Amino acid sequence: MTPLLKSIVLSTSLMATSAFADPGSFLEITLSIAPENRAAAAAIYAEYKEPFLSSIDGAETKTLLVRDTDVQVLHGFATNEAAEKYLSSDLFTQDVFVALKPYILADPDIRIYQAY
């Protein structure tokens, strides 16, 4: 294989890998948290990010978004079913939600989106 062809094949395989790595579904959880408690919420996010990515089937990404009005956690999953299953997992119901509960001012807004 020539160096040029090898470069093209490598570039194509990297593009294909990137395309398949994009989540097929997103779980968005919006939380009303007072500004003075956002650092504590961010610490909880950081504590549970790795366990989420390594132990939840279909989990692909997790991102914390902080706005003036609220905090959002955007989770990427392979499928909608994986996102729905996470919401009933022990990690979410017994660990993450319990840790965040003292800081949440209103019911969370939970949405699942299909990505295309």
Phi and psi in degrees as GROMACS dihedral restraints (atoms count N, CA, C in turn):
[ dihedral_restraints ]
;  ai    aj    ak    al  type     phi  dphi    fc
    3     4     5     6     1   -73.0    20    10
    4     5     6     7     1   157.0    20    10
    6     7     8     9     1   -58.0    20    10
    7     8     9    10     1   -36.6    20    10
    9    10    11    12     1   -65.9    20    10
   10    11    12    13     1   -46.8    20    10
   12    13    14    15     1   -64.0    20    10
   13    14    15    16     1   -40.4    20    10
   15    16    17    18     1   -60.5    20    10
   16    17    18    19     1   -40.8    20    10
   18    19    20    21     1   -64.6    20    10
   19    20    21    22     1   -41.9    20    10
   21    22    23    24     1   -65.8    20    10
   22    23    24    25     1   -44.7    20    10
   24    25    26    27     1   -62.3    20    10
   25    26    27    28     1   -44.0    20    10
   27    28    29    30     1   -62.7    20    10
   28    29    30    31     1   -44.5    20    10
   30    31    32    33     1   -61.7    20    10
   31    32    33    34     1   -43.9    20    10
   33    34    35    36     1   -64.2    20    10
   34    35    36    37     1   -42.7    20    10
   36    37    38    39     1   -67.6    20    10
   37    38    39    40     1   -34.2    20    10
   39    40    41    42     1   -68.0    20    10
   40    41    42    43     1   -39.3    20    10
   42    43    44    45     1   -64.9    20    10
   43    44    45    46     1   -42.7    20    10
   45    46    47    48     1   -64.5    20    10
   46    47    48    49     1   -41.9    20    10
   48    49    50    51     1   -61.9    20    10
   49    50    51    52     1   -43.1    20    10
   51    52    53    54     1   -62.6    20    10
   52    53    54    55     1   -41.4    20    10
   54    55    56    57     1   -63.1    20    10
   55    56    57    58     1   -40.1    20    10
   57    58    59    60     1   -77.3    20    10
   58    59    60    61     1   -17.9    20    10
   60    61    62    63     1   -80.7    20    10
   61    62    63    64     1   -14.5    20    10
   63    64    65    66     1   -66.7    20    10
   64    65    66    67     1   134.7    20    10
   66    67    68    69     1   -60.7    20    10
   67    68    69    70     1   146.1    20    10
   69    70    71    72     1   -91.8    20    10
   70    71    72    73     1    -9.7    20    10
   72    73    74    75     1  -151.7    20    10
   73    74    75    76     1   148.1    20    10
   75    76    77    78     1  -126.3    20    10
   76    77    78    79     1   137.0    20    10
   78    79    80    81     1  -108.2    20    10
   79    80    81    82     1   119.6    20    10
   81    82    83    84     1  -111.6    20    10
   82    83    84    85     1   121.9    20    10
   84    85    86    87     1  -117.4    20    10
   85    86    87    88     1   116.8    20    10
   87    88    89    90     1  -104.1    20    10
   88    89    90    91     1   128.0    20    10
   90    91    92    93     1  -122.1    20    10
   91    92    93    94     1   133.9    20    10
   93    94    95    96     1   -88.3    20    10
   94    95    96    97     1   109.0    20    10
   96    97    98    99     1  -132.7    20    10
   97    98    99   100     1   129.8    20    10
   99   100   101   102     1   -59.1    20    10
  100   101   102   103     1   144.3    20    10
  102   103   104   105     1   -52.2    20    10
  103   104   105   106     1   -37.0    20    10
  105   106   107   108     1   -71.0    20    10
  106   107   108   109     1   -13.0    20    10
  108   109   110   111     1  -106.4    20    10
  109   110   111   112     1     2.4    20    10
  111   112   113   114     1   -69.3    20    10
  112   113   114   115     1   -31.6    20    10
  114   115   116   117     1   -65.1    20    10
  115   116   117   118     1   -39.5    20    10
  117   118   119   120     1   -65.8    20    10
  118   119   120   121     1   -41.2    20    10
  120   121   122   123     1   -64.6    20    10
  121   122   123   124     1   -39.9    20    10
  123   124   125   126     1   -64.2    20    10
  124   125   126   127     1   -36.1    20    10
  126   127   128   129     1   -65.7    20    10
  127   128   129   130     1   -37.8    20    10
  129   130   131   132     1   -65.9    20    10
  130   131   132   133     1   -43.2    20    10
  132   133   134   135     1   -55.2    20    10
  133   134   135   136     1   -49.8    20    10
  135   136   137   138     1   -62.7    20    10
  136   137   138   139     1   -39.2    20    10
  138   139   140   141     1   -63.3    20    10
  139   140   141   142     1   -37.8    20    10
  141   142   143   144     1  -101.9    20    10
  142   143   144   145     1     0.2    20    10
  144   145   146   147     1   -62.7    20    10
  145   146   147   148     1   -52.0    20    10
  147   148   149   150     1   -63.7    20    10
  148   149   150   151     1   -46.2    20    10
  150   151   152   153     1   -59.9    20    10
  151   152   153   154     1   -35.8    20    10
  153   154   155   156     1   -61.3    20    10
  154   155   156   157     1   -51.5    20    10
  156   157   158   159     1   -67.8    20    10
  157   158   159   160     1   -31.0    20    10
  159   160   161   162     1   -93.9    20    10
  160   161   162   163     1   -18.6    20    10
  162   163   164   165     1  -119.8    20    10
  163   164   165   166     1   -11.5    20    10
  165   166   167   168     1   -96.9    20    10
  166   167   168   169     1   121.5    20    10
  168   169   170   171     1   -60.2    20    10
  169   170   171   172     1   130.4    20    10
  171   172   173   174     1    84.2    20    10
  172   173   174   175     1    -4.7    20    10
  174   175   176   177     1   -71.9    20    10
  175   176   177   178     1   133.1    20    10
  177   178   179   180     1  -125.6    20    10
  178   179   180   181     1   -36.0    20    10
  180   181   182   183     1  -146.3    20    10
  181   182   183   184     1   160.9    20    10
  183   184   185   186     1  -153.3    20    10
  184   185   186   187     1   125.4    20    10
  186   187   188   189     1  -134.5    20    10
  187   188   189   190     1   135.8    20    10
  189   190   191   192     1   -96.1    20    10
  190   191   192   193     1   128.0    20    10
  192   193   194   195     1  -119.2    20    10
  193   194   195   196     1   124.4    20    10
  195   196   197   198     1  -115.8    20    10
  196   197   198   199     1   125.1    20    10
  198   199   200   201     1  -119.9    20    10
  199   200   201   202     1   171.0    20    10
  201   202   203   204     1   -62.3    20    10
  202   203   204   205     1   -30.9    20    10
  204   205   206   207     1   -94.5    20    10
  205   206   207   208     1   -23.3    20    10
  207   208   209   210     1  -166.8    20    10
  208   209   210   211     1  -177.5    20    10
  210   211   212   213     1  -124.4    20    10
  211   212   213   214     1   136.1    20    10
  213   214   215   216     1  -123.4    20    10
  214   215   216   217     1   144.1    20    10
  216   217   218   219     1  -117.5    20    10
  217   218   219   220     1   122.2    20    10
  219   220   221   222     1  -107.7    20    10
  220   221   222   223     1   116.3    20    10
  222   223   224   225     1  -106.4    20    10
  223   224   225   226     1   131.3    20    10
  225   226   227   228     1  -100.5    20    10
  226   227   228   229     1   134.1    20    10
  228   229   230   231     1  -130.4    20    10
  229   230   231   232     1   161.4    20    10
  231   232   233   234     1   -68.4    20    10
  232   233   234   235     1   -37.3    20    10
  234   235   236   237     1  -143.7    20    10
  235   236   237   238     1   162.7    20    10
  237   238   239   240     1   -61.5    20    10
  238   239   240   241     1   -37.7    20    10
  240   241   242   243     1   -61.7    20    10
  241   242   243   244     1   -39.3    20    10
  243   244   245   246     1   -65.2    20    10
  244   245   246   247     1   -38.9    20    10
  246   247   248   249     1   -63.7    20    10
  247   248   249   250     1   -45.2    20    10
  249   250   251   252     1   -63.2    20    10
  250   251   252   253     1   -41.0    20    10
  252   253   254   255     1   -63.8    20    10
  253   254   255   256     1   -38.2    20    10
  255   256   257   258     1   -58.7    20    10
  256   257   258   259     1   -38.6    20    10
  258   259   260   261     1   -62.7    20    10
  259   260   261   262     1   -20.4    20    10
  261   262   263   264     1  -107.3    20    10
  262   263   264   265     1     6.4    20    10
  264   265   266   267     1   -74.1    20    10
  265   266   267   268     1   157.1    20    10
  267   268   269   270     1   -61.7    20    10
  268   269   270   271     1   -37.1    20    10
  270   271   272   273     1   -58.0    20    10
  271   272   273   274     1   -44.2    20    10
  273   274   275   276     1   -77.0    20    10
  274   275   276   277     1   -51.9    20    10
  276   277   278   279     1   -74.1    20    10
  277   278   279   280     1   -33.6    20    10
  279   280   281   282     1  -104.6    20    10
  280   281   282   283     1   -18.1    20    10
  282   283   284   285     1  -112.9    20    10
  283   284   285   286     1   -69.1    20    10
  285   286   287   288     1   -61.6    20    10
  286   287   288   289     1   -53.8    20    10
  288   289   290   291     1   -64.5    20    10
  289   290   291   292     1   -40.3    20    10
  291   292   293   294     1   -62.6    20    10
  292   293   294   295     1   -41.5    20    10
  294   295   296   297     1   -67.1    20    10
  295   296   297   298     1   -36.5    20    10
  297   298   299   300     1   -81.3    20    10
  298   299   300   301     1   -24.6    20    10
  300   301   302   303     1   -49.7    20    10
  301   302   303   304     1   -42.3    20    10
  303   304   305   306     1   -63.2    20    10
  304   305   306   307     1   -18.2    20    10
  306   307   308   309     1  -101.4    20    10
  307   308   309   310     1   -11.4    20    10
  309   310   311   312     1   -84.2    20    10
  310   311   312   313     1   126.0    20    10
  312   313   314   315     1   -91.2    20    10
  313   314   315   316     1   -20.6    20    10
  315   316   317   318     1  -149.2    20    10
  316   317   318   319     1   168.2    20    10
  318   319   320   321     1   -57.2    20    10
  319   320   321   322     1   135.0    20    10
  321   322   323   324     1   -65.0    20    10
  322   323   324   325     1   149.8    20    10
  324   325   326   327     1   -98.5    20    10
  325   326   327   328     1   114.5    20    10
  327   328   329   330     1  -115.6    20    10
  328   329   330   331     1   124.3    20    10
  330   331   332   333     1  -135.3    20    10
  331   332   333   334     1   144.2    20    10
  333   334   335   336     1  -118.1    20    10
  334   335   336   337     1   131.0    20    10
  336   337   338   339     1  -119.4    20    10
  337   338   339   340     1   140.5    20    10
  339   340   341   342     1   -86.1    20    10
  340   341   342   343     1   129.3    20    10
  342   343   344   345     1   -98.0    20    10
  343   344   345   346     1   142.8    20    10
